[in-house]
Amino acid sequence: MLQEHLHHLPPLTSDDLATLQEVFDQVCKKKSLKKMSQEAEDMAATIVQHYQHGVRDPRQLLRLLV
């Protein structure tokens, strides 16, 4: 079922990935997360999920996550 859902999401561009990386770095810093931790990995997945569902503004993503 997850595979079916993934096929309907547009691919991420290099600009998207740069934005996501910036947000991830800021969230990790603000929450004192080690980037290789399970919590950081879960946070990365959450960031991508929000982004793919329309939350494209980095400031809005940060407000949702910290």
Backbone as ProteinMPNN parsed JSONL, in Angstrom:
{"seq_chain_A": "MLQEHLHHLPPLTSDDLATLQEVFDQVCKKKSLKKMSQEAEDMAATIVQHYQHGVRDPRQLLRLLV", "coords_chain_A": {"N_chain_A": [[0.825, -1.19, 0.0], [1.943, 1.271, 0.783], [3.812, 1.547, -1.257], [2.17, 2.034, -3.474], [1.219, 4.576, -2.837], [3.571, 6.084, -2.888], [4.201, 6.218, -5.578], [2.628, 8.225, -6.551], [3.658, 10.601, -5.734], [5.48, 13.502, -6.597], [8.844, 13.54, -7.917], [11.697, 14.553, -5.961], [13.551, 17.515, -6.438], [16.923, 18.79, -7.0], [17.018, 21.286, -5.804], [14.899, 21.037, -3.997], [15.982, 19.051, -2.326], [18.155, 20.436, -1.264], [16.821, 22.38, 0.241], [15.468, 20.721, 2.062], [17.672, 19.572, 3.379], [18.772, 21.819, 4.615], [16.698, 22.513, 6.391], [16.619, 20.161, 7.933], [19.212, 20.228, 9.097], [18.968, 22.54, 10.681], [16.862, 21.81, 12.409], [18.029, 19.638, 13.74], [20.101, 20.977, 15.071], [18.663, 22.802, 16.726], [17.249, 21.015, 18.301], [19.221, 19.588, 19.437], [20.057, 17.151, 18.273], [21.841, 14.241, 17.361], [23.067, 13.75, 14.175], [23.172, 11.196, 13.065], [21.513, 9.66, 14.57], [18.694, 7.605, 15.594], [16.462, 9.12, 16.213], [16.955, 11.463, 14.755], [16.885, 10.4, 12.194], [14.206, 9.632, 12.037], [13.094, 12.171, 12.24], [14.002, 13.31, 9.855], [12.525, 11.824, 7.998], [9.97, 12.712, 8.662], [10.174, 15.424, 8.003], [10.495, 15.274, 5.201], [8.069, 14.077, 4.551], [6.156, 16.065, 5.318], [6.983, 18.059, 3.539], [6.518, 16.9, 1.016], [3.823, 16.839, 1.083], [3.006, 19.395, 0.761], [3.969, 21.434, 2.498], [6.085, 23.717, 1.937], [7.566, 25.923, 2.67], [10.479, 26.733, 4.324], [10.588, 28.022, 6.854], [8.063, 27.544, 7.872], [8.111, 24.767, 8.034], [10.093, 24.478, 10.018], [8.749, 25.658, 12.195], [6.751, 23.773, 12.587], [8.208, 21.616, 13.505], [9.96, 22.159, 15.614]], "CA_chain_A": [[0.0, 0.0, 0.0], [2.844, 2.422, 0.791], [4.403, 1.642, -2.59], [1.183, 2.675, -4.345], [1.181, 5.993, -2.48], [4.824, 6.711, -3.292], [4.205, 6.43, -7.021], [1.853, 9.416, -6.872], [4.37, 11.788, -5.281], [6.472, 13.96, -7.585], [10.225, 13.367, -7.458], [12.33, 15.727, -5.372], [14.613, 18.104, -7.25], [18.114, 19.139, -6.22], [16.636, 22.433, -4.967], [14.11, 20.483, -2.895], [16.896, 18.369, -1.412], [18.925, 21.469, -0.556], [15.914, 22.949, 1.241], [15.256, 19.707, 3.092], [18.914, 19.449, 4.149], [18.872, 23.015, 5.457], [15.718, 22.373, 7.475], [17.095, 19.067, 8.787], [20.354, 20.722, 9.873], [18.474, 23.484, 11.687], [16.091, 21.066, 13.408], [18.992, 18.888, 14.558], [20.794, 21.935, 15.935], [17.739, 23.336, 17.733], [16.823, 19.944, 19.201], [20.45, 18.914, 19.888], [20.026, 15.769, 17.793], [22.978, 13.744, 16.596], [22.521, 13.522, 12.836], [23.116, 9.772, 12.726], [20.674, 8.969, 15.55], [17.38, 7.149, 15.139], [15.534, 10.253, 16.324], [17.217, 12.347, 13.612], [16.389, 9.7, 11.005], [12.746, 9.775, 12.075], [12.808, 13.576, 11.964], [14.217, 13.507, 8.417], [11.363, 11.257, 7.307], [8.847, 13.61, 8.921], [10.404, 16.635, 7.208], [10.197, 14.94, 3.806], [6.627, 13.84, 4.443], [5.486, 17.374, 5.317], [7.368, 18.761, 2.309], [5.833, 16.288, -0.116], [2.386, 17.09, 1.208], [2.692, 20.791, 0.518], [4.609, 22.418, 3.371], [7.319, 24.002, 1.196], [8.274, 27.05, 3.274], [11.376, 26.245, 5.378], [10.214, 28.584, 8.165], [6.869, 26.831, 8.327], [8.575, 23.436, 8.438], [10.758, 24.62, 11.318], [7.724, 25.895, 13.228], [6.049, 22.509, 12.837], [9.075, 20.553, 14.008], [10.722, 22.498, 16.831]], "C_chain_A": [[0.872, 1.258, 0.0], [3.46, 2.619, -0.58], [3.447, 2.342, -3.554], [1.142, 4.173, -4.095], [2.431, 6.711, -2.977], [4.861, 7.014, -4.782], [3.459, 7.704, -7.425], [2.545, 10.709, -6.434], [5.388, 12.209, -6.332], [7.884, 13.768, -7.041], [10.763, 14.678, -6.881], [13.454, 16.209, -6.277], [15.83, 18.389, -6.371], [17.837, 20.359, -5.334], [15.803, 21.983, -3.768], [15.03, 19.846, -1.858], [17.739, 19.36, -0.625], [18.079, 22.107, 0.544], [15.71, 21.975, 2.391], [16.492, 19.544, 3.972], [19.071, 20.624, 5.106], [17.923, 22.923, 6.654], [16.172, 21.292, 8.45], [18.238, 19.541, 9.677], [19.894, 21.656, 10.99], [17.688, 22.782, 12.787], [17.038, 20.293, 14.324], [19.71, 19.814, 15.532], [19.885, 22.409, 17.064], [17.312, 22.28, 18.747], [18.0, 19.158, 19.767], [20.443, 17.43, 19.52], [21.336, 15.429, 17.098], [22.435, 13.296, 15.247], [22.417, 12.047, 12.446], [22.244, 8.979, 13.701], [19.349, 8.529, 14.927], [16.369, 8.29, 15.182], [15.712, 11.224, 15.152], [16.714, 11.71, 12.32], [14.866, 9.81, 10.916], [12.332, 11.208, 11.74], [12.966, 13.866, 10.473], [13.019, 12.985, 7.623], [10.139, 12.155, 7.477], [8.965, 14.887, 8.095], [10.023, 16.38, 5.751], [8.695, 14.753, 3.615], [5.851, 15.161, 4.401], [5.745, 18.101, 3.998], [6.595, 18.211, 1.113], [4.323, 16.498, -0.067], [2.07, 18.579, 1.242], [3.31, 21.837, 1.417], [5.993, 22.691, 2.785], [8.146, 25.131, 1.795], [9.159, 26.538, 4.416], [11.016, 26.771, 6.768], [8.994, 27.871, 8.737], [7.235, 25.415, 8.771], [9.236, 23.497, 9.811], [9.747, 24.824, 12.436], [6.978, 24.607, 13.574], [6.891, 21.523, 13.643], [9.88, 20.889, 15.254], [9.854, 23.21, 17.841]], "O_chain_A": [[0.568, 2.214, -0.713], [3.614, 3.756, -1.025], [3.879, 3.161, -4.365], [1.04, 4.958, -5.038], [2.341, 7.847, -3.444], [5.499, 7.982, -5.198], [3.649, 8.204, -8.534], [2.06, 11.799, -6.737], [6.084, 11.365, -6.896], [8.094, 13.826, -5.829], [10.334, 15.765, -7.267], [14.216, 15.407, -6.817], [15.772, 18.246, -5.15], [18.37, 20.45, -4.228], [15.981, 22.485, -2.658], [14.875, 20.073, -0.658], [18.007, 19.145, 0.557], [18.568, 22.346, 1.648], [15.773, 22.36, 3.558], [16.367, 19.394, 5.187], [19.454, 20.448, 6.263], [18.305, 23.22, 7.786], [16.115, 21.489, 9.664], [18.234, 19.284, 10.881], [20.38, 21.567, 12.117], [17.827, 23.117, 13.963], [16.866, 20.294, 15.543], [19.902, 19.463, 16.696], [20.289, 22.417, 18.227], [17.046, 22.595, 19.907], [17.809, 18.18, 20.49], [20.774, 16.57, 20.336], [21.874, 16.235, 16.338], [21.457, 12.551, 15.182], [21.629, 11.704, 11.566], [22.239, 7.749, 13.659], [18.945, 9.021, 13.874], [15.523, 8.414, 14.296], [14.731, 11.745, 14.621], [16.18, 12.399, 11.451], [14.314, 10.054, 9.843], [11.342, 11.43, 11.042], [12.155, 14.587, 9.891], [12.559, 13.636, 6.685], [9.362, 12.335, 6.539], [7.974, 15.375, 7.552], [9.313, 17.179, 5.14], [8.124, 15.219, 2.629], [4.987, 15.349, 3.544], [4.833, 18.687, 3.415], [6.079, 18.974, 0.297], [3.636, 16.346, -1.078], [0.999, 18.982, 1.695], [3.191, 23.029, 1.132], [6.956, 21.989, 3.094], [9.32, 25.277, 1.455], [8.647, 25.968, 5.379], [11.127, 26.041, 7.753], [8.911, 27.629, 9.941], [6.719, 24.926, 9.776], [8.965, 22.657, 10.669], [9.874, 24.23, 13.506], [6.619, 24.386, 14.73], [6.352, 20.695, 14.377], [10.431, 19.99, 15.889], [10.327, 23.568, 18.92]]}, "name": "protein", "num_of_chains": 1, "seq": "MLQEHLHHLPPLTSDDLATLQEVFDQVCKKKSLKKMSQEAEDMAATIVQHYQHGVRDPRQLLRLLV"}
